[in-house]
């Protein structure tokens, strides 16, 4: 019985260690113009320099950007890895809106570039394991 408990705890701890969080800093903010181009967003300038944290296990984002509430639940589409980006999509109801986060986890550098799209706004910056 003691052996089973030890094996179970080791499995839980190794899974917990495998899940990282990201701490992200927003560097640029753009919005979609009427002509279809991305332009620097005057409204989203308050986002620049702001931080948020992403839980890689659930896709939940907290900080200036949050994607988990009564109307929206994030879903990890791809956990990422050496050759894939980490991807999260959040669908909000009853009026359907969608947020999308992609972190280029496959990059060798400690700072991983990210792209976040919400409504007409596109935010970019870098994330570090946290």
VOLUMKOL-102322 format. One line per field, with one value per residue: residue in three letters; chain; x, y, z of N, C-alpha, C in turn. Coordinates in steps of 0.05 Angstrom, whole numbers. Layout:
rest: ALA, ...
kette: A, ...
n.u: X, ...
n.v: Y, ...
n.w: Z, ...
ca.u: X, ...
ca.v: Y, ...
ca.w: Z, ...
c.u: X, ...
c.v: Y, ...
c.w: Z, ...
This chain:
rest: UNK, UNK, UNK, UNK, UNK, UNK, UNK, UNK, UNK, UNK, UNK, UNK, UNK, UNK, UNK, UNK, UNK, UNK, UNK, UNK, UNK, UNK, UNK, UNK, UNK, UNK, UNK, UNK, UNK, UNK, UNK, UNK, UNK, UNK, UNK, UNK, UNK, UNK, UNK, UNK, UNK, UNK, UNK, UNK, UNK, UNK, UNK, UNK, UNK, UNK, UNK, UNK, UNK, UNK, UNK, UNK, UNK, UNK, UNK, UNK, UNK, UNK, UNK, UNK, UNK, UNK, UNK, UNK, UNK, UNK, UNK, UNK, UNK, UNK, UNK, UNK, UNK, UNK, UNK, UNK, UNK, UNK, UNK, UNK, UNK, UNK, UNK, UNK, UNK, UNK, UNK, UNK, UNK, UNK, UNK, UNK, UNK, UNK, UNK, UNK, UNK, UNK, UNK, UNK, UNK, UNK, UNK, UNK, UNK, UNK, UNK, UNK, UNK, UNK, UNK, UNK, UNK, UNK, UNK, UNK, UNK, UNK, UNK, UNK, UNK, UNK, UNK, UNK, UNK, UNK
kette: A, A, A, A, A, A, A, A, A, A, A, A, A, A, A, A, A, A, A, A, A, A, A, A, A, A, A, A, A, A, A, A, A, A, A, A, A, A, A, A, A, A, A, A, A, A, A, A, A, A, A, A, A, A, A, A, A, A, A, A, A, A, A, A, A, A, A, A, A, A, A, A, A, A, A, A, A, A, A, A, A, A, A, A, A, A, A, A, A, A, A, A, A, A, A, A, A, A, A, A, A, A, A, A, A, A, A, A, A, A, A, A, A, A, A, A, A, A, A, A, A, A, A, A, A, A, A, A, A, A
n.u: 17, 39, 78, 46, 23, 69, 85, 41, 43, 92, 80, 42, 71, 111, 80, 60, 107, 119, 83, 85, 80, 68, 95, 77, 93, 65, 82, 68, 9, -45, -98, -153, -163, -213, -200, -178, -126, -74, -66, -29, -56, -93, -130, -115, -66, -57, -47, 6, 66, 41, 29, 12, -6, -2, -32, -7, -30, -86, -98, -117, -115, -90, -88, -77, -100, -151, -182, -221, -283, -353, -377, -339, -294, -229, -193, -142, -112, -66, -12, 39, 111, 175, 171, 124, 76, 47, -21, -82, -152, -209, -277, -331, -397, -465, -466, -427, -359, -289, -226, -156, -95, -26, 36, 102, 131, 169, 216, 286, 306, 301, 260, 197, 162, 95, 27, -35, -103, -161, -227, -224, -172, -101, -50, 19, 81, 128, 138, 159, 181, 148
n.v: -24, 25, 30, 38, 88, 120, 115, 138, 191, 207, 206, 247, 291, 293, 304, 354, 383, 384, 419, 484, 554, 615, 680, 739, 797, 854, 884, 910, 940, 933, 951, 933, 968, 1006, 998, 949, 943, 933, 977, 1020, 1019, 1068, 1064, 1016, 1028, 1030, 978, 967, 946, 922, 863, 793, 728, 661, 599, 540, 490, 496, 539, 586, 656, 708, 774, 837, 820, 774, 712, 680, 670, 676, 674, 655, 602, 580, 538, 493, 485, 465, 438, 455, 452, 427, 436, 461, 513, 537, 538, 572, 577, 617, 617, 658, 664, 690, 720, 707, 712, 709, 694, 688, 658, 651, 623, 623, 573, 537, 565, 575, 613, 643, 681, 680, 695, 722, 723, 753, 755, 791, 809, 866, 876, 866, 840, 837, 810, 786, 724, 690, 629, 615
n.w: 0, 17, -23, -69, -57, -57, -111, -136, -116, -137, -192, -194, -178, -218, -263, -248, -247, -301, -323, -341, -327, -361, -359, -386, -424, -453, -513, -561, -590, -632, -678, -719, -778, -815, -868, -869, -854, -804, -751, -706, -643, -612, -571, -546, -524, -470, -456, -466, -439, -398, -357, -359, -336, -358, -349, -368, -366, -363, -396, -376, -367, -328, -301, -333, -379, -382, -389, -369, -345, -326, -376, -411, -426, -428, -475, -485, -545, -568, -534, -545, -557, -577, -632, -641, -631, -570, -560, -547, -544, -532, -525, -520, -495, -488, -535, -588, -583, -595, -568, -581, -566, -579, -566, -582, -567, -584, -596, -584, -550, -484, -479, -505, -563, -567, -592, -588, -600, -597, -607, -645, -636, -634, -598, -581, -558, -509, -474, -415, -383, -322
ca.u: 0, 57, 90, 26, 21, 94, 84, 20, 54, 114, 67, 29, 93, 124, 61, 59, 132, 119, 66, 97, 64, 82, 91, 79, 93, 55, 100, 54, -20, -55, -126, -160, -175, -235, -189, -168, -98, -70, -53, -24, -81, -94, -146, -102, -39, -55, -38, 35, 81, 25, 35, -8, 4, -18, -30, -5, -48, -115, -101, -127, -98, -97, -73, -92, -116, -163, -199, -237, -305, -378, -385, -318, -276, -207, -187, -115, -114, -40, 5, 65, 133, 199, 166, 97, 69, 26, -45, -106, -175, -231, -302, -350, -425, -483, -458, -402, -334, -267, -198, -136, -67, -6, 62, 121, 145, 191, 239, 307, 311, 284, 236, 181, 142, 67, 7, -61, -123, -187, -243, -209, -146, -80, -29, 42, 102, 144, 132, 180, 171, 143
ca.v: 0, 48, 32, 49, 116, 132, 116, 158, 218, 213, 212, 273, 312, 295, 318, 382, 396, 386, 441, 510, 577, 636, 708, 753, 827, 864, 903, 925, 937, 942, 947, 930, 992, 1002, 990, 922, 943, 935, 1003, 1023, 1024, 1089, 1054, 995, 1036, 1024, 951, 965, 943, 906, 835, 773, 701, 640, 572, 523, 467, 502, 561, 610, 679, 727, 799, 856, 803, 751, 698, 660, 682, 662, 671, 644, 582, 574, 510, 490, 471, 452, 444, 465, 435, 434, 443, 471, 535, 533, 552, 572, 591, 621, 624, 671, 663, 681, 732, 693, 725, 689, 703, 668, 663, 633, 629, 607, 557, 522, 582, 567, 635, 642, 698, 668, 714, 714, 738, 750, 768, 793, 827, 880, 883, 846, 846, 820, 814, 762, 709, 674, 609, 627
ca.w: 0, 18, -49, -87, -51, -66, -141, -144, -110, -157, -218, -192, -177, -244, -281, -240, -256, -330, -331, -336, -332, -375, -351, -412, -424, -478, -525, -582, -591, -658, -682, -747, -789, -834, -894, -866, -845, -775, -744, -678, -629, -592, -549, -532, -515, -441, -452, -470, -414, -378, -355, -352, -331, -371, -338, -391, -363, -368, -415, -362, -367, -308, -303, -348, -397, -369, -408, -355, -329, -328, -404, -427, -415, -447, -482, -497, -571, -572, -511, -554, -554, -592, -660, -643, -613, -550, -571, -531, -555, -512, -538, -501, -502, -509, -561, -593, -589, -593, -563, -589, -557, -590, -555, -598, -547, -598, -598, -566, -532, -460, -484, -526, -574, -567, -607, -575, -616, -584, -622, -667, -624, -635, -579, -583, -538, -503, -450, -403, -365, -296
c.u: 18, 70, 72, 24, 45, 94, 64, 30, 75, 101, 54, 50, 106, 106, 60, 84, 133, 102, 79, 75, 81, 75, 97, 78, 85, 73, 87, 24, -30, -85, -131, -174, -198, -225, -178, -139, -97, -56, -48, -49, -79, -109, -131, -74, -35, -46, -7, 50, 67, 33, 11, 6, -14, -12, -30, -24, -76, -119, -111, -106, -109, -78, -90, -110, -125, -182, -217, -258, -330, -386, -364, -300, -254, -204, -159, -118, -89, -22, 33, 87, 157, 194, 138, 94, 47, 3, -69, -128, -196, -255, -321, -378, -441, -477, -431, -380, -312, -241, -179, -109, -49, 21, 82, 141, 170, 216, 260, 312, 292, 258, 222, 161, 114, 50, -20, -81, -149, -203, -227, -180, -126, -57, -6, 63, 118, 134, 157, 168, 169, 136
c.v: 25, 52, 45, 79, 131, 136, 137, 186, 226, 220, 240, 295, 315, 309, 347, 397, 401, 410, 467, 531, 596, 663, 724, 783, 836, 886, 921, 920, 949, 938, 946, 956, 986, 993, 961, 920, 942, 962, 1003, 1032, 1046, 1079, 1033, 1002, 1030, 995, 949, 966, 927, 877, 818, 746, 681, 613, 553, 498, 472, 523, 586, 632, 698, 751, 819, 842, 779, 738, 677, 674, 666, 657, 659, 624, 577, 544, 510, 473, 455, 459, 455, 445, 445, 443, 455, 495, 525, 550, 549, 588, 594, 631, 634, 669, 682, 695, 722, 712, 705, 704, 681, 676, 642, 642, 611, 593, 543, 539, 574, 589, 633, 659, 687, 689, 703, 733, 732, 767, 767, 815, 840, 886, 860, 856, 827, 828, 789, 750, 694, 653, 621, 606
c.w: 0, -9, -69, -82, -60, -97, -149, -139, -130, -184, -217, -193, -204, -264, -274, -249, -286, -340, -322, -339, -348, -362, -377, -408, -452, -488, -546, -581, -618, -659, -712, -757, -808, -861, -893, -858, -814, -770, -714, -664, -608, -567, -532, -522, -485, -436, -453, -444, -393, -379, -350, -349, -344, -357, -362, -389, -370, -390, -402, -362, -345, -309, -318, -368, -382, -389, -395, -338, -334, -357, -421, -413, -435, -452, -495, -522, -576, -549, -519, -550, -571, -620, -664, -624, -593, -559, -552, -545, -533, -528, -516, -512, -483, -536, -567, -599, -583, -587, -571, -580, -569, -579, -571, -580, -559, -601, -577, -545, -507, -464, -509, -537, -572, -585, -594, -592, -600, -599, -645, -659, -627, -617, -584, -562, -533, -476, -441, -386, -337, -276
